Amino acid sequence: MGRILTGITLNVLLLEIGWLGALLHFVGAMLIVLGFRRLYSENRWFRLGLVLGMIRLALISANIVLNTTVLYLENVRQLLQWGSTAAMLLLLFCFWRGMEKEQCRAGLPPGCASAALLSIWYGGMVLLALSQGTGSFPALLMFLFYVLILFRLYRQGRNLQQAGGLLPALPAKIPDWLLSVLAGVILLSGCGAGYLLGGSCRMDWKEVRAGEHEEIEGTEEELLRLGFPEEILGDISAADIEACKGAESLQVSSTDCPAGWNERSRNLRFTAIAVKLSGEKEQRRIFHHFRWLETPGFYGTEAIQIWTAGGSALENNSRQISGRLLYDAEGITYEASYRSLGGEICGSDDSIWKLGTQTNIWAGFSLPETGENQRGYIAYTTENKAAEDMPMESWINYTYQRSWKQYPAVTALEYSLPGEKTADPVFRMVQDSITVR
């Protein structure tokens, strides 16, 4: 019985300390299984408790494995968590009824109020966790109540054994230590598969269509005459090139930044190009292009955030925000769309520039470990809403992953979203900008 109570204690500790919290929950679930295994021959309620304990161990293990991936399966995660909670409530009910049976068999007064209170206590803990923010005083009361329940249960268990109940378990064919090792090996194997197979976004890579720029050669020549870098122009889609037809002028800014494991080596090149479009409005098509000069080893996910220039990308229209990813392998160029790409309009309190609102562009993706010359770009159209003669700035924030060692696993995009951040050895961010005049 001591294993069951210790396991319950470990499982109700609301610790969010990465691997430590996951390990405590797994060990707690394993102790509950081993505890009911020792009571298996006593009565049918303990046998049912063992089945529920094994189901709960499987659910907790599956949730731990799922948390080593970046798969978008939030509904499955919630289902596993609620299934584990329901199994624990049923398991505690079985524990209560099993203890009652043992009381009667040992000739002691019927009933086991402390085991019943344990079920009620766990239900109260679930409600307390769901309420989120009821204060430390209710939590302290629940802790003191739990200590009292544990004391009563241990004393009741000792009385049962003295009266001939809860007989020592017979030797099992598979010892407890071997069963624990097997469960641990299965869990570690699942986690390894999760990091290996689920640590990156699924990308739809395909060969770039031959001659995709044939129909817009005239616009290409116009942009080359204005100074558009030729090696980058080949990466731009035909639709984005056509959007710059009749361009009046352009600006180019290029920076090599230190990135990757060897951050003293400048192996990530940013090139920003602002193309002034023809027309009555002061509009520009801005391209933020990146290229890895050396493959650093891609461990999972990458993300891009762009602080747009000139107030906002026009109407946050998906036709105004575009881009793609590319890489080369064995003389063939492959392309893919971003796993996610979109804009978010937000307010600006800048009293100098008077921008009012601006659009933050977010993109999430994964780059292949194979191949070379991994690169990509994001383009958007903006209108100059700043004061006359005021320059506009467009910033790119590139977040990349340096290691797979994180739990629970999050994407670079999730990490780069607004919020408080601490020093993280898994992710790094590199910035670049262009000032448009």
Long-range contacts (C-beta under 8 A, 24 or more apart in sequence): 1-35, 1-39, 1-153, 1-154, 1-157, 1-166, 2-35, 2-154, 2-157, 3-31, 3-32, 3-34, 3-35, 3-38, 4-31, 4-32, 4-35, 4-36, 4-95, 5-35, 5-150, 5-153, 5-154, 6-31, 7-31, 7-32, 7-33, 7-35, 8-32, 8-88, 8-92, 8-118, 8-122, 9-146, 9-150, 11-88, 12-122, 12-125, 12-146, 14-129, 18-406, 18-407, 18-408, 19-407, 22-64, 22-67, 22-407, 25-60, 25-64, 26-57, 26-60, 26-61, 26-64, 26-187, 29-53, 29-56, 29-57, 29-60, 29-61, 30-57, 30-180, 30-183, 32-56, 32-57, 32-91, 33-57, 33-179, 34-176, 34-179, 34-180, 36-91, 37-169, 37-172, 37-176, 37-179, 38-169, 39-98, 39-166, 39-169, 40-169, 41-167, 41-169, 41-170, 42-98, 42-101, 42-102, 42-166, 42-167, 43-98, 43-101, 43-102, 43-105, 45-94, 45-95, 45-97, 45-98, 45-101, 46-94, 46-95, 46-98, 48-94, 49-91, 49-94, 49-95, 49-98, 52-87, 52-90, 52-91, 52-94, 53-87, 53-91, 55-87, 56-84, 56-87, 56-88, 56-91, 57-183, 59-83, 59-84, 59-87, 60-84, 61-183, 61-186, 61-187, 61-190, 62-190, 64-187, 64-190, 64-191, 65-187, 65-190, 65-191, 65-193, 65-194, 66-194, 67-194, 67-407, 67-408, 67-409, 68-190, 68-191, 68-194, 68-195, 68-198, 68-199, 68-407, 68-408, 68-409, 69-194, 69-195, 69-197, 69-198, 69-199, 69-409, 70-198, 70-199, 70-200, 70-201, 70-300, 70-301, 70-409, 70-410, 70-411, 71-198, 85-126, 88-122, 89-119, 89-122, 89-123, 89-126, 92-118, 92-119, 92-122, 93-119, 95-119, 99-156, 99-160, 102-160, 102-165, 102-166, 103-160, 103-165, 105-165, 106-160, 106-163, 106-164, 106-165, 107-163, 107-164, 108-159, 108-160, 108-163, 108-165, 112-156, 113-152, 114-149, 114-152, 114-153, 114-156, 115-153, 115-156, 117-149, 118-149, 118-153, 121-145, 121-146, 121-149, 194-409, 195-404, 195-409, 198-409, 199-299, 199-300, 199-301, 199-404, 199-409, 200-298, 200-300, 200-301, 200-366, 201-301, 201-339, 201-364, 201-365, 201-366, 201-411, 202-339, 202-366, 203-325, 203-336, 203-339, 203-365, 203-366, 203-368, 204-336, 204-337, 205-327, 205-334, 205-335, 205-336, 205-368, 206-334, 206-335, 206-336, 207-332, 207-333, 207-334, 207-335, 208-326, 208-333, 208-334, 208-335, 212-237, 212-238, 213-238, 213-241, 216-241, 216-242, 216-245, 219-244, 219-245, 222-246, 222-247, 223-247, 223-250, 223-275, 226-250, 226-275, 227-252, 228-252, 228-273, 228-275, 229-254, 229-271, 229-273, 232-271, 232-273, 232-287, 232-289, 232-377, 235-289, 235-324, 235-326, 235-375, 235-376, 235-377, 236-287, 236-377, 236-379, 237-322, 237-324, 239-322, 240-285, 240-287, 240-322, 240-379, 243-277, 243-285, 243-379, 243-381, 244-275, 244-277, 244-285, 246-277, 246-278, 247-275, 247-276, 247-277, 247-278, 247-285, 248-276, 248-277, 248-278, 249-275, 249-276, 250-274, 250-275, 250-276, 251-434, 251-436, 251-437, 253-432, 253-433, 253-434, 253-435, 255-432, 256-293, 257-430, 257-431, 257-432, 258-430, 259-292, 259-296, 259-398, 259-400, 259-428, 259-430, 260-292, 260-294, 260-296, 260-297, 260-400, 260-402, 261-296, 261-297, 261-402, 262-296, 263-428, 265-294, 266-293, 267-292, 267-293, 267-294, 267-296, 268-292, 268-293, 268-398, 268-430, 269-293, 270-396, 270-398, 270-430, 270-432, 272-394, 272-396, 272-432, 272-433, 272-434, 273-434, 274-309, 274-394, 274-434, 274-436, 277-381, 281-383, 282-383, 282-384, 283-314, 283-381, 283-382, 283-383, 283-384, 284-309, 284-310, 284-381, 284-382, 284-384, 284-436, 285-379, 285-380, 285-381, 286-379, 286-380, 286-381, 286-382, 286-394, 286-434, 286-436, 287-377, 287-378, 287-379, 288-377, 288-378, 288-379, 288-394, 288-396, 288-432, 288-434, 289-375, 289-376, 289-377, 290-375, 290-376, 290-377, 290-396, 290-398, 291-373, 291-374, 291-375, 292-367, 292-373, 292-374, 292-375, 295-369, 295-371, 295-372, 295-374, 296-400, 297-369, 298-366, 298-367, 298-368, 298-369, 298-374, 298-400, 298-401, 299-401, 299-402, 299-403, 299-404, 300-366, 300-401, 300-404, 300-409, 300-411, 300-412, 301-364, 301-365, 301-366, 301-401, 301-411, 301-412, 301-413, 302-364, 302-365, 302-366, 302-367, 302-398, 302-399, 302-400, 302-401, 302-412, 303-362, 303-363, 303-364, 303-365, 303-398, 303-399, 303-411, 303-412, 303-413, 303-415, 303-416, 304-361, 304-362, 304-363, 304-365, 304-378, 304-396, 304-397, 304-398, 304-399, 305-360, 305-361, 305-362, 305-363, 305-396, 305-397, 305-399, 305-416, 306-360, 306-361, 306-378, 306-380, 306-394, 306-395, 306-396, 306-397, 307-358, 307-360, 307-393, 307-394, 307-395, 307-397, 308-343, 308-358, 308-359, 308-360, 308-361, 308-380, 308-382, 308-394, 309-382, 309-392, 309-393, 309-394, 309-434, 309-436, 310-355, 310-382, 310-383, 310-384, 310-385, 310-386, 310-392, 310-436, 311-355, 311-356, 311-357, 311-358, 311-382, 311-383, 311-384, 311-385, 311-386, 312-345, 312-355, 312-357, 312-358, 312-359, 312-382, 312-385, 313-343, 313-359, 313-361, 313-380, 313-381, 313-382, 314-381, 314-382, 314-383, 316-343, 316-344, 316-345, 316-359, 318-342, 320-380, 320-381, 321-361, 321-378, 321-379, 321-380, 322-378, 322-379, 322-380, 323-363, 323-376, 323-377, 323-378, 323-379, 324-376, 324-377, 325-365, 325-367, 325-374, 325-375, 325-376, 326-373, 326-374, 326-375, 326-376, 327-367, 327-368, 327-371, 327-372, 327-373, 327-374, 327-375, 328-371, 328-372, 328-373, 329-368, 329-370, 329-371, 329-372, 334-371, 336-365, 338-363, 338-364, 338-365, 338-376, 338-378, 339-364, 339-365, 339-366, 340-364, 340-365, 340-413, 341-378, 343-380, 353-386, 353-387, 353-390, 354-386, 354-387, 355-385, 355-386, 356-385, 362-413, 362-416, 362-417, 363-413, 364-411, 364-412, 364-413, 384-436, 391-435, 391-436, 391-437, 392-435, 392-436, 392-437, 393-433, 393-434, 393-435, 393-436, 394-433, 394-434, 394-436, 395-431, 395-432, 395-433, 396-431, 396-432, 396-433, 397-429, 397-430, 397-431, 398-429, 398-430, 398-431, 398-432, 399-427, 399-428, 399-429, 400-427, 400-428, 400-430, 401-426, 401-427, 402-426, 402-427, 402-428
